[in-house]
Amino acid sequence: MLSVDRQKEILDQLFRVGSVKVSQLSQKYGVREETIRRDLKALAGKWDITLVYGGACINNSGTTPNIHNGVKELALTAKRNTNYEAKQVIAKKAASLVEPGDTIGLNSGSTPEYILDYIGDKTPLSIVTLNVYIAAKASLLPNVQVYLPGGKVRTRSGMIVGPGSAEFIRSFTIDKCFFGTSAISISGGIMHPVLAEVESNVAMREVSGKCYVVSDSSKIDKRSLFRMLPIHEVDAFIVDDDFPEEYRQYMALQNIEVI
């Protein structure tokens, strides 16, 4: 393995876990400990890393989401009124990526719903969604076909849940999906508070050519109970101007675009 590739993997571990040990990395890569120390010294010259006895640690909060700040589920009506202006800007950016003829996926959430306000000139479109409120709003747009799985509606979120919903989603080929989320952290990935809604979200990512997370910065460096996606499965984050610098650095490391 080239030193640049090894250093990239070490840096990724630092971002995800927060620290590394020279002895463990030496065994993992089959190189001398002195080689690992040189790698860490090179990384410390470019990144906010502190060299400590026997290893190194990274000086940012992205690896350690606040355990006292777990995100609980909010009703969709409450979400719509939270950080409204930032969500509108993000939704408009997301809509600019949609092209006529696309099949797009929208999961559940206020920001994916707001995308519909800006795609009127992007038709014809096919929209696959997991949310009855989004489906109802999308059905009012001309030249838009809307697809929604059957199943039980969770009235708190408007999300369709049940064993058939994920299978329904997997029957499509989606060009671009736009994911709202409850919590994001480097170590935890893209998280959600309700287990019943996770599988369908995962299914939508599986059948989508590109996956965009649409999130205002209030969701960053938070945790929630269940992980939907690891960060490396996301193609781009569409965010507001308060997106933290350490997250921008990590996305650059992973070749993930920040819009």
Solvent accessible surface area in square Angstrom, and as a share of the most:
residue,aa,sasa,rsa
1,M,140,0.62
2,L,124,0.62
3,S,57,0.37
4,V,97,0.56
5,D,65,0.34
6,R,18,0.06
7,Q,35,0.16
8,K,86,0.36
9,E,73,0.33
10,I,0,0.00
11,L,4,0.02
12,D,25,0.13
13,Q,39,0.17
14,L,0,0.00
15,F,0,0.00
16,R,98,0.36
17,V,89,0.51
18,G,14,0.13
19,S,55,0.35
20,V,7,0.04
21,K,118,0.50
22,V,6,0.04
23,S,51,0.33
24,Q,108,0.48
25,L,4,0.02
26,S,15,0.10
27,Q,153,0.68
28,K,129,0.55
29,Y,37,0.14
30,G,68,0.65
31,V,43,0.25
32,R,187,0.68
33,E,69,0.31
34,E,78,0.35
35,T,26,0.15
36,I,0,0.00
37,R,113,0.41
38,R,138,0.50
39,D,4,0.02
40,L,3,0.02
41,K,145,0.61
42,A,43,0.33
43,L,8,0.04
44,A,30,0.23
45,G,70,0.67
46,K,164,0.70
47,W,60,0.21
48,D,82,0.42
49,I,15,0.07
50,T,57,0.33
51,L,86,0.43
52,V,77,0.44
53,Y,225,0.86
54,G,42,0.40
55,G,5,0.04
56,A,0,0.00
57,C,40,0.24
58,I,16,0.08
59,N,72,0.37
60,N,32,0.16
61,S,55,0.36
62,G,0,0.00
63,T,11,0.06
64,T,91,0.53
65,P,21,0.13
66,N,77,0.39
67,I,118,0.60
68,H,163,0.73
69,N,61,0.31
70,G,31,0.30
71,V,42,0.24
72,K,170,0.72
73,E,32,0.14
74,L,87,0.43
75,A,28,0.22
76,L,6,0.03
77,T,89,0.52
78,A,44,0.34
79,K,43,0.18
80,R,64,0.23
81,N,124,0.64
82,T,58,0.34
83,N,65,0.33
84,Y,111,0.42
85,E,139,0.62
86,A,26,0.20
87,K,4,0.02
88,Q,27,0.12
89,V,80,0.46
90,I,0,0.00
91,A,0,0.00
92,K,124,0.53
93,K,65,0.27
94,A,0,0.00
95,A,2,0.02
96,S,74,0.48
97,L,50,0.25
98,V,2,0.01
99,E,103,0.46
100,P,84,0.53
101,G,56,0.54
102,D,15,0.08
103,T,26,0.15
104,I,0,0.00
105,G,0,0.00
106,L,0,0.00
107,N,4,0.02
108,S,15,0.10
109,G,6,0.06
110,S,5,0.03
111,T,6,0.03
112,P,1,0.00
113,E,13,0.06
114,Y,18,0.07
115,I,0,0.00
116,L,5,0.02
117,D,73,0.38
118,Y,70,0.26
119,I,0,0.00
120,G,46,0.45
121,D,116,0.60
122,K,40,0.17
123,T,29,0.17
124,P,83,0.52
125,L,5,0.03
126,S,23,0.15
127,I,0,0.00
128,V,0,0.00
129,T,0,0.00
130,L,0,0.00
131,N,0,0.00
132,V,35,0.20
133,Y,85,0.32
134,I,0,0.00
135,A,10,0.08
136,A,61,0.47
137,K,60,0.26
138,A,0,0.00
139,S,69,0.45
140,L,150,0.75
141,L,40,0.20
142,P,92,0.58
143,N,109,0.56
144,V,21,0.12
145,Q,110,0.49
146,V,44,0.26
147,Y,76,0.29
148,L,60,0.30
149,P,3,0.02
150,G,58,0.56
151,G,54,0.52
152,K,146,0.62
153,V,57,0.33
154,R,53,0.19
155,T,114,0.66
156,R,119,0.43
157,S,6,0.04
158,G,0,0.00
159,M,0,0.00
160,I,6,0.03
161,V,13,0.08
162,G,34,0.33
163,P,126,0.79
164,G,44,0.42
165,S,1,0.01
166,A,1,0.01
167,E,125,0.56
168,F,66,0.28
169,I,0,0.00
170,R,97,0.35
171,S,87,0.56
172,F,41,0.17
173,T,117,0.68
174,I,2,0.01
175,D,61,0.32
176,K,29,0.12
177,C,0,0.00
178,F,0,0.00
179,F,0,0.00
180,G,7,0.07
181,T,13,0.07
182,S,11,0.07
183,A,0,0.00
184,I,0,0.00
185,S,0,0.00
186,I,6,0.03
187,S,49,0.31
188,G,19,0.19
189,G,2,0.02
190,I,0,0.00
191,M,12,0.06
192,H,18,0.08
193,P,22,0.14
194,V,23,0.13
195,L,112,0.56
196,A,59,0.46
197,E,1,0.01
198,V,17,0.09
199,E,94,0.42
200,S,4,0.02
201,N,2,0.01
202,V,40,0.23
203,A,0,0.00
204,M,0,0.00
205,R,41,0.15
206,E,103,0.46
207,V,30,0.17
208,S,10,0.06
209,G,57,0.55
210,K,101,0.43
211,C,0,0.00
212,Y,18,0.07
213,V,0,0.00
214,V,2,0.01
215,S,1,0.01
216,D,2,0.01
217,S,24,0.16
218,S,52,0.34
219,K,46,0.20
220,I,8,0.04
221,D,33,0.17
222,K,43,0.18
223,R,86,0.32
224,S,11,0.07
225,L,132,0.66
226,F,57,0.24
227,R,136,0.50
228,M,9,0.04
229,L,2,0.01
230,P,27,0.17
231,I,7,0.04
232,H,124,0.55
233,E,68,0.30
234,V,5,0.03
235,D,49,0.26
236,A,1,0.01
237,F,0,0.00
238,I,0,0.00
239,V,3,0.02
240,D,23,0.12
241,D,132,0.68
242,D,111,0.57
243,F,6,0.03
244,P,37,0.23
245,E,106,0.47
246,E,38,0.17
247,Y,1,0.00
248,R,84,0.31
249,Q,59,0.26
250,Y,7,0.03
251,M,0,0.00
252,A,69,0.53
253,L,18,0.09
254,Q,44,0.20
255,N,124,0.63
256,I,12,0.06
257,E,103,0.46
258,V,41,0.24
259,I,53,0.27
